[in-house]
Amino acid sequence: MARVVRIILIALVALAVIAGGGFWYWTTTPAYSLEQIRDAVREHNLSKFQMYFSVDEVAESMVKDLLASPVRKTLGGEMLERILSSGMVSQTTVQHEVASSIAGDIKTLVDTGSFAPPSGSNFDKASMGTLDQRLGIKTISLTKVQGIKVDGNTATVTMLLHSGKFDTDLPLVGEMQNKDGYWQATSILNTVEVFGKLFELERANASE
């Protein structure tokens, strides 16, 4: 009887070790980090969000792509377009200012659940708060993760988003980097396509 009890205890310990190892491995995957990002937004936990989502890097990648594309005129309006076209300031400076503004807007949204009101600067046309009024940024939610492809320390994530404002699905492709034990979102790879589609939907909605 004692031998049977020992065998059962050994089996239970072995199962606990295996389960613990499985959970530890799960916490080191991109899928786990994506869950933490989603939960942090729901909980308004900014510190947790920033651990798994590099706000400044994502904002810089978004703005760099948008300002280098035809979308930039629609994005920033006439004022920002004149600034960019005039040569009075470099595009790098504008990129940094807009990215900084958007990064701040993202942090405010996660922390409070809403965007800060426009400050009145020349870059407000490209702020997330102003874009939310036009494109319904806050109504966009993650429908599902369609695929994760890991190549070394880089993971490419394909997701399906849903715009509540336009009742339309939008594909989003992002990139994550391995930070030695966890993964962090660092860029959006199809920013121009996503915003181009949203502006197209805005125009179509206005013409109805």
C-alpha positions in Angstrom: 0.0 0.0 0.0 2.8 2.4 0.9 4.5 1.7 -2.4 1.3 2.5 -4.3 1.0 5.8 -2.4 4.6 6.7 -3.3 4.1 5.9 -6.9 0.9 8.1 -7.0 2.8 10.9 -5.3 5.7 10.7 -7.7 3.2 10.7 -10.6 1.5 13.8 -9.3 4.8 15.6 -8.8 5.9 14.7 -12.3 2.6 16.0 -13.7 3.0 19.2 -11.7 6.5 19.7 -13.1 5.4 19.0 -16.6 2.4 21.4 -16.3 4.6 24.1 -14.8 7.1 23.7 -17.6 4.3 23.9 -20.1 3.0 27.1 -18.6 6.5 28.7 -18.5 7.0 27.9 -22.1 3.6 29.5 -23.0 4.6 32.7 -21.3 7.6 33.0 -23.6 5.5 32.8 -26.8 4.3 35.7 -29.0 0.7 34.5 -28.5 1.0 35.0 -24.7 2.3 38.5 -25.2 -0.6 39.3 -27.5 -3.0 38.2 -24.7 -1.2 40.4 -22.2 -1.6 43.4 -24.6 -5.3 42.7 -24.9 -5.8 42.3 -21.2 -3.7 45.4 -20.4 -6.0 47.5 -22.6 -9.1 46.1 -20.9 -7.6 46.6 -17.4 -6.2 50.1 -18.3 -2.9 48.8 -17.1 -0.4 51.1 -18.8 2.8 49.7 -17.3 1.8 46.2 -18.3 0.8 47.4 -21.8 4.2 49.1 -22.3 6.0 45.9 -21.3 4.5 44.0 -24.3 3.9 46.9 -26.7 6.7 49.4 -27.5 4.5 52.5 -27.9 7.2 54.8 -29.2 8.6 52.3 -31.7 5.1 51.4 -33.1 4.2 55.1 -33.3 7.5 55.9 -35.2 7.0 53.1 -37.6 3.4 54.1 -38.3 4.2 57.8 -38.9 7.3 57.0 -41.0 5.2 54.9 -43.4 2.2 57.3 -43.5 4.3 60.4 -44.2 6.1 58.7 -47.0 2.8 57.6 -48.6 0.0 59.4 -50.6 -2.1 59.0 -47.5 -0.2 61.8 -45.7 -2.3 64.6 -47.3 -5.6 62.9 -46.1 -4.0 62.1 -42.7 -2.7 65.6 -41.9 -5.0 67.9 -43.8 -3.8 71.1 -45.6 -1.9 72.6 -42.7 0.4 69.6 -42.2 0.7 69.1 -45.9 1.9 72.7 -46.4 4.5 72.2 -43.6 5.8 69.1 -45.2 5.9 70.6 -48.7 7.3 74.0 -47.7 10.7 72.7 -46.6 10.5 75.0 -43.5 11.2 72.0 -41.3 12.6 68.6 -42.2 10.3 65.6 -42.6 12.3 63.9 -39.9 11.3 66.7 -37.4 7.7 66.5 -38.4 7.8 62.7 -38.2 9.2 62.9 -34.7 6.6 65.4 -33.5 3.6 63.5 -35.0 5.0 60.2 -33.6 5.4 61.7 -30.2 1.9 63.0 -30.3 0.5 59.6 -31.4 2.5 57.7 -28.8 1.1 60.0 -26.1 -2.4 59.5 -27.4 -2.0 55.7 -27.3 -0.8 55.8 -23.7 -3.7 58.1 -22.7 -6.2 55.7 -24.4 -4.8 52.7 -22.6 -4.6 54.5 -19.3 -8.0 56.3 -19.3 -10.1 54.6 -22.0 -10.3 57.8 -24.1 -8.2 60.2 -26.1 -7.0 63.5 -24.8 -8.7 66.6 -26.4 -6.7 68.3 -29.2 -4.1 70.7 -28.0 -4.4 73.2 -30.9 -1.0 72.5 -32.4 -0.3 72.2 -36.1 0.0 68.4 -35.7 -3.5 67.9 -34.2 -4.9 66.9 -37.6 -2.8 63.7 -37.3 -3.5 63.1 -33.6 -5.3 59.9 -32.7 -8.0 61.9 -31.0 -8.8 63.8 -34.2 -8.5 60.6 -36.3 -10.8 58.9 -33.9 -13.5 61.4 -34.6 -13.2 60.7 -38.3 -12.3 57.0 -38.4 -13.6 55.6 -35.2 -10.3 54.4 -33.9 -11.8 53.4 -30.5 -14.4 51.2 -32.2 -11.7 49.0 -33.7 -11.3 45.7 -31.9 -9.3 42.5 -32.4 -11.4 39.7 -33.9 -8.8 37.0 -34.0 -5.2 36.2 -34.6 -4.9 34.5 -37.9 -1.3 33.5 -37.8 2.1 33.9 -36.1 5.3 33.2 -38.0 8.5 33.1 -35.9 11.9 33.6 -37.6 14.6 33.8 -35.0 14.0 36.7 -32.7 11.3 38.2 -35.0 7.7 37.2 -35.1 5.2 38.4 -37.8 1.7 38.4 -36.6 -1.4 38.5 -38.9 -4.6 39.7 -37.2 -8.1 40.5 -38.2 -9.6 43.7 -36.8 -13.2 44.9 -36.9 -14.2 48.5 -37.3 -17.4 49.1 -35.3 -17.8 52.5 -37.0 -17.8 51.1 -40.5 -18.8 47.5 -39.6 -15.9 46.2 -41.7 -13.0 43.8 -41.1 -9.5 45.0 -41.5 -6.3 42.8 -41.8 -3.4 44.0 -39.7 0.2 42.7 -39.9 2.5 43.5 -37.0 6.0 42.6 -36.0 7.2 41.5 -32.5 10.7 41.1 -31.1 12.0 38.6 -28.6 13.1 40.4 -25.5 14.8 37.5 -23.8 11.8 35.7 -22.2 8.9 37.7 -23.6 7.8 39.2 -26.9 7.1 42.9 -27.5 5.2 44.5 -30.4 7.5 46.9 -32.2 5.9 47.9 -35.5 2.9 47.6 -37.8 3.8 46.5 -41.3 0.7 47.5 -43.2 -0.1 50.9 -41.7 -0.7 52.6 -45.0 -3.1 49.9 -46.2 -5.1 50.0 -43.0 -5.4 53.8 -42.9 -6.0 54.0 -46.6 -8.9 51.6 -46.2 -10.3 53.6 -43.3 -10.1 56.9 -45.2 -11.8 55.2 -48.2 -14.6 54.0 -45.9 -14.9 57.5 -44.5 -15.3 59.0 -47.9 -17.8 56.4 -48.9 -19.8 56.9 -45.7 -19.8 60.7 -46.3 -21.2 60.3 -49.8 -24.2 58.2 -48.7 
